């Protein structure tokens, strides 16, 4: 896989962090509105955002929610033969129906999340392709049953305090944008051909203007605006601000597999969603009934976090902490080292 060269290291200016936080609140906000809220020059916001994007620190993209289309989502743990794990992870990362991919267990296990748009697509991956791959020793798939943290909530708590309440209010903040929700919508959205074109353009650049979206969908800016607002309201798509964790000082990531007493699953899931270290948390099927993703600054902080705050949660029976050896794909975006890689169509 050929990827653009990234600088070996980058030091974020305090204004960079403020701009990232502002975009989390208003991901499609204009540079002018962000600059006005933060007391910066519009040219400064524009220049710093483009540098952060070019350096692989930040990426804004529209992500389709398969649950809103009536499709379930699955977490998959794949145990591989020695020497084969990188090839399998790379092949999975190239699939549009796989949202994120990590290497864990000292490089012998691949963990991924599916976002299949149809049942046939999901069954082909989980029921046919993976089990028949010679290098795969076994596959364990777990259905997501309830999502407690994720989507636009990613890194929300971790950057709390980067802006003042007044600055956040000026950007239109109404508090954390993600709320606990069922994984599969009982009244699924039916996407039109025009919707698919709009969503395709947003997947390359979540900040694409209405004129660009209208051109991609062969429509008008007014019509595209109305349809996009409807899709956002139904959570068929969300505008995700994806961040390279290491750029913010988070160098230890881990998958947490919790076994919780059934009567405590909701309480534990909701408690996890309040922790600034947690980027994702969901109730899942299988022997471990909660899965979470934690970001910490180092392994010692991960140890303190899991042993003190997670380990003391009422109802917790067992916990597996599986540190991530390599992050291959994150929220639909490939990574090179610890940097996000813009897709070719977005770089154009």
C-alpha positions as CSV (number, residue, x, y, z in Angstrom):
1,X,0.0,0.0,0.0
2,X,1.5,3.3,-1.1
3,X,0.7,6.3,1.2
4,X,1.9,9.9,1.2
5,X,4.9,10.7,3.4
6,X,4.0,12.2,6.8
7,X,6.4,14.3,9.0
8,X,8.0,12.1,11.7
9,X,6.6,14.2,14.5
10,X,4.4,17.2,15.0
11,X,3.8,19.6,17.8
12,X,0.3,20.9,18.2
13,X,-0.1,24.6,19.0
14,X,-2.8,25.4,21.6
15,X,-4.8,27.0,18.8
16,X,-4.7,23.7,16.9
17,X,-6.4,21.9,19.8
18,X,-9.0,24.7,20.1
19,X,-9.7,24.4,16.3
20,X,-10.1,20.6,16.6
21,X,-12.5,21.0,19.5
22,X,-14.5,23.7,17.6
23,X,-14.8,21.3,14.6
24,X,-16.1,18.6,16.9
25,X,-18.9,20.9,17.9
26,X,-19.5,22.4,14.4
27,X,-17.8,20.0,11.9
28,X,-19.3,21.8,8.9
29,X,-19.0,25.3,10.3
30,X,-17.4,27.8,8.1
31,X,-13.8,29.0,8.8
32,X,-15.3,32.5,9.4
33,X,-17.8,31.2,12.1
34,X,-15.0,29.2,13.8
35,X,-12.7,32.1,13.7
36,X,-15.3,34.5,15.2
37,X,-16.1,32.1,18.0
38,X,-12.4,31.6,18.9
39,X,-11.2,35.1,18.4
40,X,-8.8,34.2,15.6
41,X,-8.3,35.4,12.1
42,X,-10.2,33.4,9.5
43,X,-6.9,32.9,7.5
44,X,-5.3,31.4,10.7
45,X,-8.1,28.9,11.1
46,X,-8.0,28.0,7.4
47,X,-4.2,27.6,7.4
48,X,-4.0,25.6,10.6
49,X,-6.9,23.2,9.6
50,X,-5.3,22.5,6.3
51,X,-1.9,21.8,7.9
52,X,-3.5,19.4,10.5
53,X,-5.3,17.6,7.6
54,X,-2.2,17.4,5.4
55,X,-0.1,16.1,8.4
56,X,-2.7,13.3,9.1
57,X,-3.7,14.7,12.5
58,X,-7.4,15.3,11.6
59,X,-9.9,14.2,9.0
60,X,-13.6,15.2,8.7
61,X,-15.8,12.7,6.9
62,X,-19.4,11.8,6.6
63,X,-20.0,8.2,7.9
64,X,-23.1,6.2,7.0
65,X,-24.8,4.5,10.0
66,X,-25.8,1.0,8.8
67,X,-28.1,0.7,11.8
68,X,-30.3,3.6,10.4
69,X,-30.6,1.5,7.2
70,X,-31.9,-1.5,9.3
71,X,-28.6,-3.4,9.3
72,X,-26.9,-4.9,12.4
73,X,-23.3,-4.1,13.3
74,X,-20.7,-6.7,14.4
75,X,-17.4,-6.9,16.2
76,X,-15.1,-9.6,15.0
77,X,-12.0,-11.2,16.6
78,X,-9.9,-13.2,14.2
79,X,-7.1,-15.4,15.4
80,X,-4.5,-15.9,12.6
81,X,-1.5,-18.1,11.8
82,X,1.9,-16.6,12.6
83,X,3.1,-14.4,9.8
84,X,-0.3,-13.9,8.2
85,X,-1.9,-11.3,10.4
86,X,-0.6,-8.2,8.5
87,X,-2.0,-9.4,5.2
88,X,-5.4,-10.3,6.6
89,X,-5.6,-6.9,8.4
90,X,-4.7,-5.0,5.3
91,X,-7.2,-7.0,3.2
92,X,-10.0,-6.2,5.7
93,X,-9.0,-2.5,5.9
94,X,-9.5,-2.2,2.2
95,X,-13.1,-3.3,2.4
96,X,-15.7,-0.5,2.6
97,X,-17.9,-2.7,4.8
98,X,-15.2,-2.8,7.5
99,X,-15.0,0.3,9.7
100,X,-11.9,-0.2,11.8
101,X,-9.1,-2.7,12.1
102,X,-6.5,-3.3,14.8
103,X,-3.8,-5.8,15.6
104,X,-3.7,-7.1,19.1
105,X,-2.5,-10.1,21.2
106,X,1.1,-9.5,20.2
107,X,0.2,-9.4,16.6
108,X,-1.6,-12.8,16.4
109,X,-5.2,-11.4,16.4
110,X,-7.1,-9.0,14.2
111,X,-10.1,-7.1,15.7
112,X,-12.4,-5.3,13.4
113,X,-15.9,-3.8,13.2
114,X,-18.3,-4.4,10.2
115,X,-20.6,-1.8,8.8
116,X,-22.3,-3.8,6.1
117,X,-25.0,-2.0,4.1
118,X,-26.9,-5.2,3.4
119,X,-27.4,-8.6,5.1
120,X,-25.9,-10.4,2.0
121,X,-22.8,-8.3,2.3
122,X,-22.4,-9.1,6.0
123,X,-23.1,-12.9,5.5
124,X,-20.6,-13.1,2.7
125,X,-17.8,-11.7,4.9
126,X,-18.6,-13.5,8.2
127,X,-20.1,-16.7,6.9
128,X,-18.0,-17.4,3.7
129,X,-14.9,-15.4,3.1
130,X,-13.2,-15.3,6.6
131,X,-13.9,-18.9,7.6
132,X,-12.5,-20.2,4.3
133,X,-9.3,-18.2,4.5
134,X,-6.5,-20.7,5.1
135,X,-4.5,-18.3,7.4
136,X,-7.5,-17.8,9.8
137,X,-7.5,-20.2,12.7
138,X,-10.9,-19.1,14.2
139,X,-13.4,-16.3,13.9
140,X,-15.6,-15.0,16.8
141,X,-18.3,-12.5,15.8
142,X,-20.4,-10.5,18.3
143,X,-23.5,-8.5,17.5
144,X,-23.7,-5.0,18.9
145,X,-26.9,-4.8,21.0
146,X,-26.8,-1.2,22.4
147,X,-24.4,1.6,21.8
148,X,-23.5,3.8,24.8
149,X,-20.7,5.8,23.3
150,X,-19.4,6.4,19.7
151,X,-20.1,8.3,16.6
152,X,-19.8,12.1,17.1
153,X,-19.1,11.4,20.7
154,X,-15.5,10.3,19.8
155,X,-13.0,12.2,21.9
156,X,-15.7,14.6,23.1
157,X,-14.8,14.2,26.8
158,X,-11.1,14.1,26.2
159,X,-11.0,17.6,24.8
160,X,-13.4,19.0,27.3
161,X,-12.0,22.3,28.6
162,X,-10.1,23.2,25.4
163,X,-12.7,26.0,24.9
164,X,-14.6,28.1,27.3
165,X,-18.4,27.6,27.7
166,X,-18.9,30.9,25.9
167,X,-16.8,29.8,22.9
168,X,-18.7,26.5,22.7
169,X,-22.0,28.3,22.9
170,X,-21.0,30.6,20.1
171,X,-20.4,27.5,18.0
172,X,-23.8,26.1,18.7
173,X,-22.9,23.5,21.3
174,X,-25.9,21.8,23.0
175,X,-23.8,19.4,25.0
176,X,-22.4,16.0,23.9
177,X,-24.0,15.1,20.6
178,X,-24.2,11.3,21.0
179,X,-26.8,9.7,23.2
180,X,-27.4,6.1,24.0
181,X,-29.3,4.5,21.2
182,X,-30.4,1.1,19.8
183,X,-28.0,-0.2,17.2
184,X,-30.7,-1.0,14.6
185,X,-33.5,1.4,13.7
186,X,-36.9,-0.2,13.6
187,X,-38.0,2.3,10.9
188,X,-35.0,2.2,8.5
189,X,-34.1,5.0,6.1
190,X,-34.5,4.2,2.5
191,X,-31.6,5.9,0.6
192,X,-32.3,7.3,-2.9
193,X,-29.7,7.3,-5.7
194,X,-29.3,11.0,-5.0
195,X,-28.6,10.3,-1.3
196,X,-25.9,7.8,-2.3
197,X,-24.1,10.4,-4.4
198,X,-24.3,13.0,-1.5
199,X,-23.0,10.4,1.0
200,X,-20.2,9.4,-1.4
201,X,-19.0,12.9,-1.6
202,X,-19.2,13.4,2.1
203,X,-17.2,10.3,2.8
204,X,-14.3,11.9,1.0
205,X,-14.7,15.3,2.7
206,X,-17.3,15.9,5.4
207,X,-16.8,19.6,5.0
208,X,-17.6,19.7,1.3
209,X,-19.7,22.7,0.5
210,X,-23.3,22.6,-0.8
211,X,-22.2,23.6,-4.3
212,X,-19.7,20.7,-4.4
213,X,-22.3,18.2,-3.0
214,X,-24.9,19.5,-5.5
215,X,-22.4,19.0,-8.4
216,X,-21.7,15.4,-7.2
217,X,-25.4,14.6,-7.0
218,X,-26.4,16.5,-10.1
219,X,-28.8,18.5,-8.0
220,X,-29.2,22.0,-6.6
221,X,-27.6,23.3,-3.3
222,X,-31.0,24.0,-1.8
223,X,-32.3,20.5,-2.5
224,X,-29.0,18.9,-1.2
225,X,-29.2,21.0,1.9
226,X,-32.7,19.8,2.7
227,X,-31.8,16.2,2.1
228,X,-28.6,16.3,4.1
229,X,-30.4,17.8,7.0
230,X,-33.0,15.0,6.8
231,X,-30.3,12.3,6.7
232,X,-28.5,13.9,9.7
233,X,-31.7,14.1,11.7
234,X,-32.4,10.4,11.0
235,X,-28.8,9.6,11.9
236,X,-28.4,7.9,8.6
237,X,-25.1,9.8,8.4
238,X,-23.0,11.7,10.9
239,X,-20.1,14.1,10.3
240,X,-17.2,12.6,12.1
241,X,-14.1,14.5,13.2
242,X,-11.5,11.8,13.3
243,X,-8.2,12.5,15.2
244,X,-4.9,10.7,15.2
245,X,-4.7,9.9,18.9
246,X,-0.9,10.1,19.2
247,X,-1.0,13.7,18.1
248,X,-2.9,14.6,21.2
249,X,-0.6,12.5,23.4
250,X,-2.6,9.3,23.6
251,X,-0.1,6.5,22.9
252,X,-1.8,3.6,24.6
253,X,-5.0,2.2,23.1
254,X,-6.7,-1.0,24.2
255,X,-9.8,-3.0,23.5
256,X,-11.6,-3.8,26.7
257,X,-13.8,-6.9,26.9
258,X,-16.0,-6.8,30.0
259,X,-18.1,-9.6,31.5
260,X,-20.8,-7.9,33.6
261,X,-23.8,-9.2,35.5
262,X,-26.8,-8.9,33.2
263,X,-28.6,-6.6,35.5
264,X,-25.6,-4.2,35.5
265,X,-24.9,-3.9,31.8
266,X,-26.8,-0.7,31.2
267,X,-25.3,1.0,34.3
268,X,-21.7,-0.1,33.4
269,X,-22.2,1.0,29.8
270,X,-23.5,4.4,30.8
271,X,-20.7,4.8,33.3
272,X,-18.1,4.0,30.6
273,X,-19.6,6.6,28.3
274,X,-18.8,9.3,30.9
275,X,-15.1,8.5,31.1
276,X,-12.8,10.8,29.0
277,X,-10.6,7.8,28.2
278,X,-13.4,5.9,26.5
279,X,-13.9,6.5,22.8
280,X,-16.5,3.7,22.2
281,X,-18.6,1.5,24.4
282,X,-21.4,-1.0,23.4
283,X,-23.3,-3.9,24.8
284,X,-22.5,-7.0,22.7
285,X,-23.5,-10.6,22.4
286,X,-21.2,-13.4,23.6
287,X,-19.4,-14.3,26.8
288,X,-18.2,-10.8,27.3
289,X,-21.3,-8.6,27.2
290,X,-19.6,-5.1,26.9
291,X,-16.9,-4.0,24.6
292,X,-15.1,-0.7,25.0
293,X,-12.1,1.1,23.4
294,X,-9.9,3.1,25.7
295,X,-7.2,5.7,24.9
296,X,-4.6,6.6,27.5
297,X,-1.3,8.5,27.4
298,X,0.8,5.5,28.3
299,X,0.5,1.9,29.6
300,X,0.8,3.0,33.2
301,X,-2.2,5.4,32.8
302,X,-4.0,2.5,31.1
303,X,-3.3,0.3,34.1
304,X,-4.4,2.9,36.6
305,X,-7.6,3.6,34.6
306,X,-8.6,0.0,34.2
307,X,-7.7,-1.2,37.7
308,X,-9.1,1.8,39.7
309,X,-12.0,3.3,37.8
310,X,-13.2,0.4,35.5
311,X,-12.3,-2.4,37.9
312,X,-14.4,-0.9,40.7
313,X,-17.6,-0.6,38.7
314,X,-20.4,-2.5,40.4
315,X,-21.4,-5.7,38.6
316,X,-18.1,-6.2,36.8
317,X,-17.1,-9.8,36.9
318,X,-14.1,-10.1,34.6
319,X,-12.2,-7.8,32.2
320,X,-9.7,-8.5,29.4
321,X,-7.4,-5.6,28.5
322,X,-6.1,-6.1,25.0
323,X,-3.5,-3.4,24.1
324,X,-3.5,-2.4,20.4
325,X,-0.2,-3.3,18.7
326,X,-1.1,-1.5,15.5
327,X,-4.1,0.6,14.4
328,X,-4.7,-0.1,10.7
329,X,-8.1,1.6,10.1
330,X,-10.1,4.0,12.2
331,X,-13.7,5.1,11.5
332,X,-13.3,4.2,7.8
333,X,-9.9,6.0,7.5
334,X,-6.6,4.1,6.9
335,X,-3.6,4.9,9.0
336,X,0.1,5.1,8.2
337,X,1.9,4.7,11.4
338,X,0.0,6.9,13.8
339,X,-1.3,9.3,11.1
340,X,-4.6,9.4,9.2
341,X,-4.4,8.9,5.4
342,X,-6.7,10.9,3.2
343,X,-8.3,8.7,0.5
344,X,-7.1,9.6,-3.1
345,X,-10.4,11.3,-4.0
346,X,-10.2,13.5,-0.9
347,X,-6.6,14.6,-1.7
348,X,-7.5,15.5,-5.2
